[in-house]
Each structure stands twice: as C-alpha cells, then as structure tokens.
Amino acid sequence: EMMYHPANGSVEFIEIQNISVSPVPLAGVQISGIGFAFGPTAPELIPGEIVLVVETDPATFRSIFNPPASVSVFGPYSGRLSNGGEKVSLRLPEANPVALEPDLMPSVDIADYNDSSPWPTSPDGTGTTLVRILPALYGSDPNSWLASLNSGGTPGFVNSAPPIDWRAAYFSEAELLNATISGPLADADFDGVSNLLEHIFGTDPRDASSIDLPTVSMVSDGEETYAEFSYRLRQGLTGFRIRIEASSDLAEWKNAEGDFTIQSEVDNGDGTSTITARDENPAGAQLGRYFRIRVN
C-alpha cells in the first residue's frame, strides 16, 4: 500500500509485506525514490509480517493513523514520493561475487505508479491510497491496484482486497495481521473457497456451510434446449471483473461472455444478487460444454 499524495494534514507512507515463506532480513534494504535504507540493526521480517516506512517520525504517524501496536514503523525518510507518479523499487542487498566489492542491490519489487488512468486516480490528493489487490501481483501493472475504500487507507493491515471493514467483521485484530487466516487467498473455514471469493460472492468466510456455488440448469423454449448459468454476486462490487468462461474439454477455457445473455438479476435482500445468464448456443448442437466463473 502507498500513500503518495496525501490530503492536507496527512503524511506519506509505504507499506511492505513479506509474502515469502522465509524470514527476510531488513538490514540494508533500500527503497528507491524516497532515500530510505533500513539500518544494520533492523529486524527480520517474518512471513506475512508488515512494516511501515513513513515520511514523519513514527510517533507522529501512529497518532494520525493508529496502526496496530505490533506493526513496526520506520522513519522519517528524506525524500518525497512524486505526486505525478514515479518508479519505486524495493532493493535487497546481495553478496557480491567479486571480493572486496560492495553488495549488489537487485530490485525484488517495483511499482512504477502514475496519477492518471488506467491507474486509480483518487489517491492523487484526495486522501485515499493505492492498495495492491493481491500481494503477489505485478507492481507496475495498474490493474494490480485499487484505491482504498477509506480515507487514509489501512496502514498496518493486510491489503484491502477484501476490504478491511468486511474482514474486520469476521476476524480478530490478531487474525487480521495473519495473512494465512485473513488474507485474500486464505480459506479460514476450509470450505475450498478463498476469503476473496467469499467476499465477492457474499458468503461467510468463517462458516463452511455458507457456500453458494454457481449452478447450471437446462431450459427449453419449445424448440431448443439451452444451458442457463446462475451465480450469486455482491452488489456494488468494484475493482473486479467477473466473467463466464466455457470449455469443451476442461483443459482449454475461453471467454464466453459473448455467448450469454442475462435473463434475470434477483435481489436477495442481503446485499447480494443472483444473476442468471443463458447460453445462446443450443445444447443439442454441442457434444459437451462446461462453464466456470473467472474473477480478475
């Protein structure tokens, strides 16, 4: 997460998370663009852990944003993030194979952000932040980022996809800091559906019986038989593209949006709708056809 152009009275910050399975030493790690390097006594970042690098002193930052006490805050840094966009690199020291030469500093993550479309534009001075949809997505792709739902973002918490207010309704503060429980790809109730998909489809991530998978039914117009695909979806969902894909062999999948027409959209009264779409290709003309929902 990045606050690169804060609203008046706020401050910049960069949030870093270890998404690997091993501890990462922070000593000597550099962040380009802001003139910051972690000192020699900086701790290791354990898997899933988050740290914040801020433009002001840590105490002032905590008084403004109130991140969890367990999240380390480092700062201030000497530079400034560009309001119009720039390339920010996270660089880790690596032993130089040439004796007596300084460490190599390869970039392990790069975010070449911008303040104009296709990048989210509201983080440019309105108080929201850039939030990575999923931690492992490519940092320089604008499709990897959303604007935070809340002014000030969510510094110190696992990223906002699903949104922090939704996750906070189901997970404790300690669990919110543990990506293996509350992270987007975690499956807290072991029902085979990730937390992210539970949010998108409007189900309960802590209740394995709260599951509403897409269904396929066959309907006839008196002359031909057609497949209808029904699925539940959270209302007002932004930042994600939901599409139907089709396959004849379960190996090669193709976008089938052009083959389907929406037949109905029923309000379930709980913030979700059930959408039913019909395949315009008659079922009798096909040897076999399979469908799935894809989320981007």
N, C-alpha and C positions, 0 to 999 in steps of 0.2 A: 504494500500500500504506500502511496506517496501523496503528500500534501505539498504541491509545488508552487501554488499561487494562493495563499490563504486570504481569507477575507480580513478586513480591518480588525485588529486586536488579537489575531491568531498568529500561529507560527508554523513554519515548515517542519516536516518530518519525513523520514523514510523508515519503513518497517521491513525487517529482514526475518525470514524464517528458514530454518534448516529442514528441508524436505527429504534429506537423505536418511539412510538407516544407521549412519555412524556419526559420532560427535565430530564437530568441525572446530578447530582452534581459531579463535578470533584474533589472536595476537598477530599484528602486521597486516591484517586485511584492510584494503583500501576501498573507498567509494569515490570514483572519479566524479568531477563536476562540482563537488562541494568541499574539496580539500580536506577530507577526513580520513584518518587511519586509526585503527584500534591500537592501543598501546601494548607494550610487552607483557603486561600483567592481565590483559583481558582474558576472560574465562573461555572455556569451550562452550559451544552451542550444541546442546544435545538434540537428538532427533525430535522434530516437531516444535522445538522451542522458538520463541520470538524475541527479538530485541528491537529497540527503537533508537534511531540516531536522529538528533534534533538540533535545530539551529539556536536554541537558547539553552540556559543551564537546566539540568534535569529537574531540579526542584520547581522551577517556574513552569516547566512543561507539565509536570504532574498536577500542579494547581489548576491548570487550564483544562486538561483532558481527562485527568483521573484514570490513567490506565491501571490494570491490576498491579498490586504491590509486588507480585512475583516476577513481573516483566522488567528486565534491566533497561535503563535509559542512559544513553551516552550522548555527550555533547558538552559545549556547543561546537558546531563546525564553523569553519572560517568563511566558506563560500556561500553561494546562493543558488538555488535551483532556478533555471530560466523560466519566466512566466510564459514564454512563447514556445518552449519545448527545447530539449537537448538530449544528448546521449548520456545516460548514467550507467556506469559499469561497476560491478562488484568484482574486485580483483583479489585473488588469494595468492599468498607467497608460495613459491615452489622452488625447491633447491636447484641451484644452477649446476648443470653437469660439468661446467668449466670451473676448475679450482680457483678459489680466491675471488671469484666474480660474484656480484650481488645476486640475490634471489630473483628468479623470474616472477612476473606478476601477471599470469594469464587471467583473462576475464571469464568468470563462470556464469555470469548472468548480465544481460544488457537490456535496458529499457530505453529505446530511442523514441521518447514520447513527443506529443505535439498538442497544441491547444485548439486545433481545428479538425473538423470532420475528415476522415472517419473516426478519429479519436473522440472519446466523450468530451464535450465542451464545457459542461457545467463546473468541472474542477478548476476552471480558469477564473479564479477570483470570487466565486460565489459562496465558498465555504465547504463545498464537498471535496472529496479526494478521489484519486484514481485507485481503484481496487482490482486486483487480479482476480478473474473469475475462478480459476483453478491455479494453485501454486506452480504446477509444472508446465503451464502453457508458455509459449514463446513470448518473452518480454517486450519485443519490438513490434509485435503484431497488434494493431489497435483492436482487433476482435478478441484479444485476450483480456481486455479491461472493461470495467464499467465505472460509472460514477457512483460513489457511495450514496445510500439512501438518506443517511443522516448528515446534517451539517457537522463538520469536524471529523467525519469518518469514524473508524473503530480502532484507533491505535492500541496495540497490545492484545488484540483478539485475532483468532484465526479468521481468514478473509471472509468478506461479506456475501459469499455465494455458498449456501443460502444466507439471507440477511441475518444480522446479529440479533435483531428483535425476535425473529422466528426461532432461531436456535436457543435464545435465552429462555423461551417458554418451555423448552424440553430438557435443557442441560444445565447443570450447576456451573458456577464460575470456574471451579477446578476442571470440570469436563470441557468447558469452552476453551480452555488452554491446551487441551489434549486433542490433537487432530485425529488420533486413532479412534476417538469416540465421537467427537462432534464435527470433524472435518467433512468436507463435501463428498468424499469418496468412502467415508466410513459407513458401516452398517450397524448402528447401535442396537437394533433389535434382532439382528441375524435373520432377517426375512428375505435376504437376497436382493434387496432394493437399497441403494445408497441414500444417504441423507439428502443429497442434492435432488435426487429423483423423488424422494418423499415430499420435499418442498414443492417441486414442480407439479406433482400430481395431487397435492393436497391431502396427504396421508400423515399418520402419526409415526415419527421415527423411533419411538420407544415402545410401540405396540405392534408385535408381529402379526396380529390378526387384522390390523388396519392396513389392508392392501387392496388395491382396486386396479388390477392389471387390464390392459386393453383386451377387447373381445372381438371375435369375428362371427358374423351370422350371415345366413343366406336368405335373400328376399326375392320374390318373383313379381314381375309386372304383368303376368298373364301369358307372356310370350317368351321372355328370357329370365334367367336366374342370375342374380348379381351378389357379390360379396359386399357386406357393409362392415365397416371397421369403427368401433366405438372406443373412446378413451376419455378419461377424466383429466381436467386441466385446471390449475389455479387461475382465477380471474385476475386480470390486471398484470399478468406476468410480463416483465420487460427484460431485455438483455439476453434472451434465449430464442433460438429458432427451433420450432417443433415441426417435424415433417414425417410423412409416411413414406416408407421405403418398401419395395417389393422384390421378390426373388422367385425364381422357378426351381432353384436347386439348393437353397440355404447357404450357398457359397458366395455367389455374386449378387450384390444388392444394388438397386438403382432407385433414384429419386422417383417416386410415383405420384407426386403432388398433382401433376397434370392429368392423371387418370381418375382422380377422385373429385367428387362434388359434395359439398356439405349438405346434408339432409336435415339436420336439426342441431340445435345447441340449447340444452336444457339446464337452467339454473338450479343447482342442487340445494341452494339455500344455506350453504356453509362456506361460501367464498370460492366454490369450485363450480365448473360447468361440465356436463357430459356432452361431448361432441361426437356426432355420428356422420361418417362420410361414406359415400357409395363408390365402389369401383365401377366405372362406366364400361369396362370390358366384360362382356357376358362370361359367366363362369364356365358355361358349356364349351366355349371356344378354347379353353386352356387346359392343358394336361395337369398342371399343378401350379399353385400360386400361393406364396407365403408373404406375410406382412409383418412389419415391425415399426416401432416409433423410434426416431432418431432425434437426439437433443444436441444442438450446437450452441 
